[in-house]
Amino acid sequence: MPYWRLSSYYLFYFASLGALVPYWGLYLQDAGFDPLAIGGLMAILTGTKIVAPFIWGHIVDHRGHRLQVVRLGSLLAVLGFATLYVTDGFWGMALTLLLFSFFWNASLPQMEALTFNHLRGRSTQYARVRIWGSVGFILVVVALGAALERGTLSQVPVWVLLLTVGICVTTFLVPDSAPEHDGLSPVSLCARLRQPSVLAFLGACFLMQASHGIYYAFYSIHLESAGYLSVAIGHLWALGVIAEVLIFLVMHRLLERFGARRVLLWSLALGGVRWILIGFCVDRPAVLFAAQWLHAATFGTFHVSAIHLVHHVFPGRTQGRGQALYNSVSFGAGGAVGNLIGGLLWTDAGASFTFGMAAILAVSGWFVAWRWMRGELYRH
């Protein structure tokens, strides 16, 4: 397995996320956009995940050439983001984010499938590769937070552009790998999607990421309005990802001992707890500190168990579309809905109510998974 070459892609991809997620909302606010506009623009970043991954996944599953799709998407993402320097205003920003995120979001699901192809029968070891994405996120979120203490928010797009170039370069270092065949009869995507347990799984992922959409768009703004400095905001973001890194180190043991379904349920339940703590205890740094440690569950264990289940639920030639569907429904539709809910509620309802809504979304996801995610598909 080309461990370091695969890991380098994740490092740069999630490093770019470390510049976007904590600081892009602040950059937009500094550029003069109001909360509703910020929510709408952030929704574009996540909303393209609804369409882009599935379109590219469909192409890959029917025509092959998975790695070429990853490389092309990464190159076009660089060019799309570069249009920021020739556009202006809300619609110009919307166009830049649309072009950038359409191609940026297209490559990750196919890289996930490619990684599992290289892992073969060692799918529980996925976290050992994915951990470097978290390392990249931490390095950038801390470094950029420190840089913003000395400079202006106008440097945020420069960081994003350079890191996107890094993603593009790493895609040309990764070797291709054919899908693993298990010897079973082919399974169609439509047949899988007719199963209530599969729909429940996707529904739970949607609800969890909708709750995160509020967090990603407004957590930094929430902290800044409560008086936290940029460096403190960066450290709190980094703390959450440090917790994620630590859980990745033992994730293969958790999956082997408890199974992915049970880990997923615990993650959803702890998501409800985390959003309540953030929404109602922003004036208590110790509580926020504890809430960020829960990122180990709300993202770390949730994502790894979900991606593990996707690999088993969508085998063979449905693999690319399965990974794309997971990204589209959860990070795409779920994230966009969460961004928009946050934008609509933030000004009039306030931070506590908005994060309370995030808690309701996560707990609803727990109920859906507990009630309907059953059967042989989830005994992994």
N, C-alpha and C positions, 0 to 999 in steps of 0.2 A: 504494500500500500504506500503511495506517495504522500506520507503523513505531512511533511513540512510544506509541500507545495499546495496541498489542499488547505492546510491550516492558514497559509499566508493569504489565501482568498478571503477566508472568514475574518482574519485580522483586519484587513483593509475595508471590507464591506461594513462591518459593525463599528469600525473606527469612524467611518463617514456618518453612521447613524448616531455616534456619540457627539458629533458636531451638530447634526440636524435636530435631534429630539430635544435635548435640554435647552438649546440656544436659538433655534430658528423662530420660535414664538416670540422670544425677546427681541430678536433682530427685526421681525415684522412690526412689533410694537414700537420700537425705536424709529422705524421707517414711517410711522404715522398711521398704521392700520388700526382700526377699532376691534374690539373683541369678536364681533360677528364676522368681520372680514378675516381675522386671524383664524377663526374656526373653519371658515370656508376654504381658505388657502391650505391649512393643514389637512383638511379633508381631501384635497386634491392629491396630496402626497400618499395618503393611504387609499383613496378611492380608486386610483388606477390599478391597485392590486386586485380589484374586483374583475377587471377585464384582461389586463395585460398578461398575467401568468397563465391564464387558461388558454388564451389564443396561442401563445408560444408553446405551451405544453401540448396542445392539440397538434401543432406542426411537428414537434419532436416525436410524439408517439406514432404518428403516421408516416413520417418521412425519415426519421432518424436524425443524425448529426447533432446530438445534444450539445456537445462542447462548442460547436460552431455557433449555435444559438446563444450560448453564454457569452462567448467572445463578442459577437455582434451587438448584443444588448448592452454590454459594458462600454463598448466604444461609442455607441449612439447616446448613452447616458452622459458621457463626457461632453459631447457636442450639444446635447439638449440643455445641460446646465450652463454652458458657456453663453447661451442666448440671454442670460441675466444681464449681461453687460451691454446689450443693444436694445433692451425693452424698458418700459417705464410704466408706473401706475399699477392699479389693481389688476387690470386685464393683462398687462404685460407680465406681471409676476405670475399670474395664473397660467399663462401660456408657457413660461419657463418651467414651472413646477410640473405641468402636464407632460411636456416633452421629456424632461429629466426622469420623472418617476415612472413613466410608462416603460422606459427601457431599463431603468435601474431595478424596478420590481420584477422584470421579466427573467432576469438571470438567476436570482437566488433559488427559486424552486427547482430549477434544472440542476443547479450545483448540488442541492440537497440529494436529488436522485442519483447524481453522479457519485457523490460521496458514499451513499449506501451500496452502489454497485462495486466500489472499491473495497468496502468493508466485507462484502459477501455474507458469510454466516456469523459475523461478529457485530450485528447491528446494535447491541447494547453498548458498544464502544464508541458510538457516534459522539457522545459528549466529550471524549478526549480530543476530537478534532474541533468541535464547536466551541470549546473553551477558549480558543485563541481569538474568536470573535469578541468574547467578553473582555479579554485582555486588551484588545484594540480599543474597545469602547471606553474602558477605564483610563487608558493612557491619554486619549484625546479629550475626554470630558474634564479631566483634571488639568491638563496642559492648557486647553482653551479657556477654562475658567480662570486660571492664573493670568493668561495673556489679556483677558478682558478687564482684569483689575488695573492693567497698565495702559490698555488701548481702548479702542472703540468697538462697537458691535459690527462695524462695517467689515471687519476682518473675518467674520463667520463664513461668508460665501467663498472666500479664498481658501479656507481650510477644507470646505466641502469639495471644491473643485479639485484640489490637489489629491485628496484621498480617493476621489472617484477615478482619477488617473491611475492611482495605485491599484485599484480594483482591476482596471482594464489590463494593466501590465501582468498581474498575477494569473489572469485567465489564460495567457499564452504560455505559462509554465506548467499548467496542470495537464496530465495525459488523459486521454479518453478511456472509457471502460464500458463494456456492453452490459445490459441488464442481466440480472441473475434469473435463471429459469429453474422453477421448483419441480417441474415434471407433472404438475397438475393441469387439468383442463383450463383453457383460457377463460378469463372472467371479463365480461364487458362492463364498462363504466356504468351504463344505464342499469344493468342488473344490480350492481352494488348500491346505486342510489335509490333503488326501489325498496331497499331494506330499512325498516324503521330505526334499527339500531345504528345504522350508518348516518342517517339523517339526524338522529339525536346527538351523535358524536360531533358532527359539523355544527349543529345548533349550539351545543355547549361551547365550542371553540369561538363561534360568533359572539356569544354573550360575554365570554371572558375578555375578548379583545375589544369589544365595545366599552367595557369598563376601563380598559387600559387606554382607549382613545381619549377619554377625559383626562386621565393622568398625564399622558404624553403631551397634550396640547396646553394644559393649564397648570401643571405642577410647578414649573419654574416661576410663572406669573404669580401663583399663589404664595410662594415663598418670598418673592421680591416685594409683594405688597405687604407682607408681614414684617419686612425690615431686614431680611437676610441679604448678605452681600453676595456678589457673583461667585467668589471663591467658595463660600459656604454652600451655595446652590450646587456648584460643581462637585464638591466633596460628598454631598448627600446623594447625588446621582451615582457617583463612583462607588459609594458604600453599597448601594443596591446591587451593582454589578459585581462587586467583590463577593457578596453573598452568593450571587449566581455562579461565579467561578468555583467557589468552595463546594457548592452542591453538585456541580458537574463532576468533580473529582470522585464522588461516591455514587453518582447516578446509576452506573451499571449495576451496583449492588442493590439499590432500591428497586430497580426494575426486575432483577432476578428474584428478589425476595417477596415483593408485594404485588408485582404485576402492574402494567401501565394503567389499567382502568382505576385501580384503587389509588394510585399516585395522583391521577388526574382529579379524582374526587376531593382529596385533601387539598390540592392546589386551589380549586374553586372555592372551597369553604374558607380558606385562609385569605383569599382575595377579598371577600366581604369584610373581614376583620381589618385588613390593611387600609382599605379606602375610608372606613369610619375613623380610624386613627389619624389619617392625614387630614381629613375634612374638619374634624372637630378639635384637634390638638396641635394646630400649627404653632401656637405660642409656647409649646413645651418641647424643646429640642431633644430631650431624652426619649420622648414618645415617638418623635419623627425618626430618631435614630433606630428605634426598635422596628418601626414600620418599614424602613428601608431594608432591614434584614429579611423581612418577609418577601422581598423580591426573589429570594431563593426559591420560594414556593410559587408565587403568582406568575413568574416568568420561567425560572430555571427548571423546576420539576414539571411544570405544565407543558412547556414547549417540547422538552425532550421526550416525555411520555406521549405527547400528541404526535410528534414526528415519527416515533417508533410505531405507533398504531397505524399511521398513514401508510407506512412501508408494508405492513401486513394486510391492511384492508384493501389496498390498491396494488396488486402484484403485477409482474410482467409488463405487458404493453399498456397497461393503465397507469403505470408508475408516474410518468411525467405529468399527466393530467390530474392524477391523484394529489401529488405534491402541489400542483398549481391550484387545484380546487381548495385545498386546505388553506393556502396563502390568500386566495381570493375571498373566501368566505370569512376567515378569521381576521387576519391583518388588514385585508381590503375592506370588505363590507362592514365588518365589526368595528374596525378602527375608524372608518369614515363616519359611521353612525355615532360613535362615541365623541369624535371631534365636533360634530354638528350639535349633538345634545349639549356638550359643554359650552359651545358658542351661544346657544339659545338661552341657557339657564344662568350663565355666569354673572352677567350684569344685574339682572333683576332678582334672581333667587339667591345668589351668594354662593360662596365657596363650599360651605358646609352642606347645603342642600344638594349642590352639584355632585360632590363626592359621595353623598348619601345615595344618590341615584346610581353611581358607579357600583356601590356595594350591593344594591338591589339587583343589578345586572349580573354580577358575579354569582350571587346566591341563586338566582334563577337558573344560571348555567349548571350549578351543582344539582339542582332538582332534576333538570332535564337529563343529565348524565346518570344520576342515581336511578331514575325511574325507567329509562328506556335503553341505556347502553348495556345490553346483555347478550349472551350467546358466545359461540365458539370464536368469533372474530376477536374477542377481547381477552382471550386466555393466553396472553403473551407477556 
